[in-house]
Amino acid sequence: MDSKLIFFDIDGTLMDERGAVQESSSLALLDLKNKGHQIFVASGRCLAEVPRKILDIGFDGMVLGNGTYVEYQGQEIYHSIMDGKKVVEFGKVLEAGQAAIFFSSKEGCYVRSIVHENFTRVANENPETLGFWKEFLDITKIFADIYELEHKGIEKVNFHGFQGDFHPLKEAFKDYFTIVPSSIPNRPKGISGEVCNVGISKATGIKHLLKHINKENGRFIAFGDNHNDIDMIKAADIGVVMGNGVDDLKAHGDIITSSVTEDGIIKALKKLELL
């Protein structure tokens, strides 16, 4: 069997809302490696946000922050940083719209103290997702002055519960940032999104990785569940969408498998005759 290149999203694909990885998925990934296939993470999470349980699987490389950071066998091969002044400008508009904002970098995730407090409360009120939130909150860094973020190497911004007028915001920053809808457990009401430099996506990150390993035109398989996976699923030779995935993504999938909690990973890999 030819060696395959296979990319897996984390949240909603490898990991469920509780922050748990199905045993069947972990065993399937190890089996893929033993059969000589190369496996990769392709996630909206930045490096500091990737749980140890995911890193310990032993992926060959990672496309993180929706394509803003790429590494292969532990070596950084691509890194896209947002303009610090624009991050501050954008953040101030979001805060005026009462959004909870997470400014993510390779080193950690920067939040206001009130955001940390509110999401700690949300975590404690929802025991079923406590693990998910605890892992995330443990790597957050609290900032007081938003201008601190100018020099923090911000790669991606997540915002939740924006109450302002979204269309002028998107138009004002269209030359700098790409905004895609986001979905997380127990998010606040209002508009939510993931933001990175314009032209960046998981698909472009994968392209950088394939070029690095001299497989620029190589075929690959991708697994995902959310809006930030659309470009990746469309670019893949075989795009697998989890049963819990959003309808917008399912419209582009070649295979719709079971949900993350119903052994969707291993079922799809068996259907592809990779296991």
N, C-alpha and C positions, 0 to 999 in steps of 0.2 A: 504494500500500500504506500502511495506517495505521501510524503510529509505534508500536512496541512498547516496553515496559519489561521488561528482561531482567536477572535477577540470577544471578550465578555464584559458587559456593563456590570457594575456592582449592585447598586440599590434597585430593588425590584427584579433583578435578574439572578445574581449570585446570592444576594442577601435579601431577606424579607423585611417587613416593617419593624419587626422586633430586633433587627440586627443579627439574625441567625442565618447561618449558611447550612443548607440541607446536607446531611451526611452523604446522600446519594450524589450530590453535585461535587463535593470534595473528592470523593472516590473516583468519580468520572474524570475529573481534571487530572488526577494522578495517573489514571490509566492512559489518558491521552499522551501525557509526557512519556510514560513507559513505552508507548507504541511509536515514539519518535516524532510526534506532532509538536509544534511550537504553540504555546498558549500565552495570551496577552490580556491585560486589563485595559478596558477603554471606558473611562468613567468621568463623570462631571466633578468628582472629588479631586482636590489638589493633594499633593504628596503627603502633607502632614495629616490629612484627613483619612488616609487609607488605613483601615483597621489591621492590627497585627495578624488576625486570623486570615485575612486575605493575603498579606505579604508572605505568610508562612507556607502558603500553597506552593510557592516557588515558580512564579510566572517568569517567562523569558524576557518580558518587557512590559512597559506600561505607557498608555496614552491617557493623560490626566488633565483635569481642569477643562474638559471639553476640547482637548487638543492643544492647550496652551503649554503643556509640559510633556516631553516624551523622553523615555529612557529605554535603553536596551542592555540587558545583562548588568544592571546597576550603573550604567554610564549615561549621563545626560547627553542627549543628542539634539534637543531643540527646546527652547524656552522663550515664550512670548510674554512680555511684561506690559501692563497697561500704563498709559501716560498718567503719572502721579497727579498732576494738576487737574486733569480731566476726571480722574477718580474722585477727587475731592468735590469738584463741581457737581458731578453726577450724584454723589452721596448726599450733598446738601439738599438737592431737589427731592431725593427719595425721603430724607428725614422730614422735610416739610410736609410730605404726604403721609407721614406717620408709619412709614415702612420699617420693618425689622430687617436689618442689613447685616450680611456676613461678608467681610472683605477677606478673600482667601489668598494666601501666598504659599510658597514652597515650605516656609517655616511654620506656618500656623494660620489661624483664622481670627481676624480682628473684629470685635463687636463692642457696642456700648454696654455699660454695666446693666442698664435696664433691659436690654435684649437678653443678656445672659440670665438675669433674674427671671424674666418672663418664660424663657424656654426651659429653665430649670423647673419652674412651676408646672409647665405643660408636661414635662417628663414625669414628674412625681404624681401628677393627676391621671396619667395613662400608663399604668404598670406594664401593659402589653408592648409598649414601645420604649420602655425605660432604658433598655440596653442600647438601642439605637441612639438615643439622645445622650446618654452618659458618655459613650465613646466620643461623640462629637464635642460635647461641652468640655471634655477634659483637655482638648487641644486649643481651646479658644484663648485669646489674649484680649484683655479689656483696654480700650483706649478712651481718653477723655477729650482730646483735641483732634478733630477730624483732619487737621493739617499734618498730623503725624503720619498719615497714610501716604503722603507724597513720596516718601522714601522707603516704603516697606516692600517694594517689589510685588505689588498686587497683580495677580494673574486673572482673577475672576471675582465677580460680585454676585452674590445671591440676595434677592430681596423678597420679602413676603408681606402681604397685607398693605400694599400701597393704595392709599385712598385718594390720591390726586388724579389729575387729568393725564392719562397715560400717553395719548397720541402726540401731544406737543413734546413730551419728554423724549419719546422714541425718535421723533423727527429731529429734535435739536442735537441728538448724539449719533445720528445714523452714519455719519462719516467716520466715527471712531469705534463704536461698539455694536455688537450683534446681541440682540435680546431674544431669548427663546423662553416659552412658558416652562414653569417648573412645577413639580408635584412632590410634596413631602408629607409624612404623617402629621395630622393635627395642625396643619398650617393655619395662620390667621385668615380671616375673610379679607377679600380685596385681591388686587392683582399681584401675582408672584412671577418671578423670572430669574433666569441665569444670564449673566452678562460677561462677555469677553471681547477681545479686540475683533474688529470687523474682519470677516474673511476666515475666521478660525472656527474649526469644528472638529469633532472626533474623526471625520473623514480626512481632513487635512493633516491631522496628527498621525493617522495611520500611514498616510502617504510619505511623511517624513521618515517614519520607521522603516517602511518597505524600501525606500531609497537607501537608507543606511545599511541594510542587510543585502543590498544588491538584488532585490526582488521588486523593483519599482513597478513592474507590470504583473506582479504576482497575484494569483487568485487568493481570496481569503473568505472566511466565514465569520459572521458577526452575530452576536446575541444581544438583544436589548429590549426595553419596555417603554421608553418615554420619548417625549418630544426631542430631547437632545440627542437621540439615537437615529433620527430620521436620515440625516446625511450619511451616516455610517451604514445603515441598513440598505440604503439606495446604492451606495458604492460597492457593497459586498457582492461577491458572486453568488453567495447564498446568505440571505438575511433571515435570521430566526427571531420571531417576536414571541415574547412570553404571553401566556394566556391572560395575565393580569395587565398586559400592556394597553396603552391608550389607542383608541380607534384610529387616530391620525397615523400612527406608526404601523398598525396592522394592515393598512391599505397598501403599504410598500413591502410587506414581508413575503418571502417565498414559502416560509413554513410558519404556521402558528402553532406553537406547542402548548403544553399545559402551563399552569401558573407556577410561580417560584416555589410555592409550598406544596405543589403536587408533582414534584420530580420533573419539572419541565425541561431542565438541562439534560438529564440523562435520557429522557424519552426522545428528545430531538437528536441527540448524538447517535442513539441506536437507529433512528429512522434514517440518518445519513450514513449508516453502516461504518461509523468510526469507532464503535465499541463492540 
